[in-house]
Amino acid sequence: MMKTSLKSTRVRISRLDRMLITAVLLLSSIFPVELFSSTPPAPMGHDGEYSGKQGQVLVVKVKGEEQATEVKGTFLSRTIPFFREFRPGEPAGYIGLLGIDMQDEPGTYELSVEVKQGEQAKQLSFNVQVAKEKFTVEHLKLPKDKVDLDEKSTARWKTEQQLVREALAENSRLKLWRSNFVEPVTGKRTGIFGSVRIMNGQARNPHNGEDIGAPMGTDVAATNDGIVRITVDHIFSGKGVFVDHGLGFYTMYFHLSEILVKDGDLVTAGQIIGKVGATGRATGPHLHWGVKLNGARVNPYALLDLPFKNGVAP
């Protein structure tokens, strides 16, 4: 059972946020600002049209707004922050990363973007077509106590979920990640993102990450630059690390045998943050790798599939 209280977590969050300005200045002095894209936009309609499948990441571009002081979007009640794009010899624009949640219903939805310039603001509208992804079905056999929790275990699980919600409630306003994401561990994919899981004959929630099988004690690397928001030891996920990459973008690393970082640590892409284990609800050593982008659960491997051209979004 974790000893950390919700009150102490909020204090730590405040301290971490104060560290972010120093962290991003340190990173930006070492690494250039770089952008990425997962799928190119469809032909332009009014302000623009984009399309992608459940679990994918889209890049939305707002051009010709060099004087804007803030650009922010809303998609299916989720806030999409934008950050400035710099291209030598071209007018500055803004980029927004839009995650399509694994359970967003297929259809066409509006992405509303507000562009502020001082006291003035204007609205842009983009169409986003969400396509259905074909997810697999997994049948798992686990010990009964790992699936059906008793009253005490249920209370612990609820407390742990609240602790995480508190820790991740305040999104960092600074972009800490850079291009070239890395796979945290090399191994066989044993649990596929989005798969429908049947545990001991009972249907459960879809798998919201990727399970990568690897030997016990294998190094686990941070997929990109960021700051450790919280470390945990939970009933289901076991020992885990949540890395905040800024602008509502988080990665999670679960079932670790060891955690090698602490809350508030600044990490870089490829840095070892833990060891593969089988803690929590696990039948063998593996890493559960998850991603949340502004509240949307997206496929971690979508990050590795993003096309680059000299580190800048095409």
N, C-alpha and C positions, 0 to 999 in steps of 0.2 A: 504494500500500500504506500502510495507516495506521501511524503511528509510535507510537501509544499502546500501551503494554503492558497486560496484564491486571492486573498488580500496581498500576500507576499508576491504572488505572480504579477499583479497589477503594478506593484512598485518596480519590479524588475523590468516590466515592459517599458515603463516610463524611462528607466535608465538606458535601456537599449535604444529607444528612439532618440535620446539625446546623443547617443554614440553614432547614429547613422550619418550625420553630416560629416563628422570626422572620417568615418569609414569610407564614404563615397568619394571624399576628396582624396584620400589615400589611394583608392583604386583608380580614380580618373587620372591621377598623376602618373600611374604606371601603365594603364591600358587605355587605348582610344575608345571613343564611343562607337559601338557597332550594333547593327540591327539585323534582324532575320525575318524570314517569311516562310510560311508552311505551304500555302497554295496561292497561286496568282489570282488576282481578281477576275471575275467574269467581265464580259464587255460592259462598258459604262452605260447606265441608264440615266436616272436623274442625277443625284450626287454620286451614286455608285452602287454596284451590285456585287455581292460576294457569295460563295457557296462552300460548304464543307460537310463532312460526315460527323456523326456523334463522336465525341472524344477528340476531335481535331482542334488545331490552333490556327486562327486566321489573323492576318495582318491587315489593318485598315489604315489607309493613308489619307491625310488631309493636307493638301498642298496650298501654297499661296497665302499662308496666314503667318507671315513673318512677324507681324506686330502683335500677335495673340499673346495674352498673359496666362491663359489657362484654356485647355481643351479637354473636355470630359464627355464620355458617352454613356448611354443607358441601353442595355439589351436584356430583354426578359427579366426586368427588375434588378439586373446586376450592373454595378457601376464599372465602366471601362475607362481607366485613366489613360491619357495620351502623354507621350514625351516627345521632345523636340528631335527632329532628324536633321543632321548636317551632311551636306554633300558639297564637295569643292566645286565652285563655279555655278551652283544651282541655288534657287531660292529655298530658304528653310521651310520645312513642313513639320507635320506631327504624325506620329505613329501610335496606333493603339493595338494591343494584343487582345483578341477576342477568343476566348475558349468556348467551344461548344460542349456542353455537359453531356455525359454519357446517356442521360435520360431525357434530354430535350426532345420534345415531340417533333417529328419531321414536319416541315412546312416552311413558309416564308414569313419572316419577322422583320420588324423595323429596328435598326440601330439608330437611335437619335443622338446626335452629337451637338453639344453646345460649345461655341467658340466665343471666348470672352476677350475683349480688348478694353481694358480699363472698366468704365461703368457700362459700356455697351456690350451687347451679346447678340449672336445670331445662331439660328438652328440649321443644322444639316441633317439630311435623312438618307440612310443607306438601307437597301434591301439585303437581307441575309437569308439564303436558302439553306435549311438544315436537312440533310439527307440521312436516311437510316443506315446504320452500320450493322453488319451481320455478326452478332456475337455468338460465341460457342456456349455449350451447356456442359458443366462439370459436375460429376457425381463424386462426393467425398465421403469417406467413412472416418469419423473422429470419435474419440472417447466421449461418452455422454456428458461428462462434466465440462467439456470444452464447448458444447453446443447449447445445452440447457442449463442456464445458470440458476443457482439457488438464490434465496432472498438476499443473503449477505453479499454474494457476488454481483447480483444485479445492482445493489446500492453502490458498490464500488465502481462498477462500470459507468453508472450515471454520473458519479462524482468526477471520474476521469474525463468523461465527455465534456462536462461543464468546464473543467480546468483548461482543456484545449480550446474550447470556444472563447474563453476569456483571454487566453494567450494570443490568439490569432484575430481577435476582434478589431484591433486597430492596425490598419494597413500602413506600411511604411510608404512615405510619399516620395522617396528617392529610388531611382533605378540603380541596383547594385550589380545585376548580372551583365554579362557580355556574350558575344557570339561564341560558337563552338562549344556546345554542350558535350559532356562526356558520360558514358555509361558507367554507373557506379560500381558495378562488378560484372565480370564476364562469366557466363554460365548458361545453363539450359533454362529456357522460359517454362516454368512449371505451373504458373497460374496466370491466365491471360486476362488483360484488361477488358472489363465489360462482360465477362462471362457470367452466365446465370449459374449460381452455385446451389446444388442440391446436397445438403448435409444430413446424413443419416436419414435420407428419404424426405427431408423437409426443405422446401424452397426458401432461399435466403436472399438478401440484397445482392445485386450484381457486384462483382469484384471491382473495386475502384482503383486498382493499381496493377502493377506487374510483379509476379513472383519470379525470382531468378535463383535457381538452385546452384549452390557452390559449397565447397568443403567448409567445415566448421573452422572459424578463425580467419577466413579469407578477408583481405582488406576491402573496406567499403569506402568509396570516394564520393565527395560532394560533386554533384553534376554541374555546378556553376558557382560563381562568386555569390556570397551572401553573408548573413549573420545568423548565428544559431539563436532561434527564438525561444525554444524550450526543448529540454530533454525529459524523457518519461520512462517509466517502467509500468506498463499497463497490463490488465488481465488478458486482453485479446492480442494487442500488438506487441507485447513484451517490451524489451528495451528499445527505445526509438529516439530519433532526432528529427526535429522540424527546422528546416533552414528557410529563412525569409530572404528572398531575392529582390524585394522591393516591388512597389506598385501592385500589391495584392497577389504576388506570385510566390508560392510556397512549394517546396519538395519535402517528402517524408521518407524516412528510412527505418523500417521496423524489423522486429525479431532478432535484434543484434545480441551477440554474446558479450560484447564490450562496447562502451561508449567512450570515445577518446577526445571529446570536446565538452564544453560546458556552456550554459546559457550565457549569451552575450559575446561568444567568440566570433571573430571575423574569420571566414573561411574562403578559400579560392578554389576554382575548378580543379578537380583532381586531388585535392587534399584528402588524406585519409581521416575519416571522422568516426569510424567504428569497425567492428569485426562481424562477419556473418555468424549467425547463431540460430537457435531454435526456441527462443523465449516466447512466452505468451501462447497463443493458440497456433501451434505449428507442429507438424508431424515429422519434420526433418529440417536440417539446416538450409536456410534460404534467406534471401533479402526480399522484403516487400518494398517496392519503390512506387511512391505515389506522387501525384502533382495536383495542386489546386491553383487555378488561375482566376482570380476575382470571383471565387465561389464555385466555379465550374470544375468538375472532375474530368480531367483530360488524360489521354494516353501518354505516359512518360516517353515512349519511343517516338512520339510525334516530334519531340524536341530534337532528336537525333536525325530525323528525316528532313529537317528544314533546309532548303537550298540557300547557299551563300554565294556572293560574288564580291571578292575582296572585302569580306566581312560586313557588307552593306546589303540591305534588303533590295532585291531586284525590282 
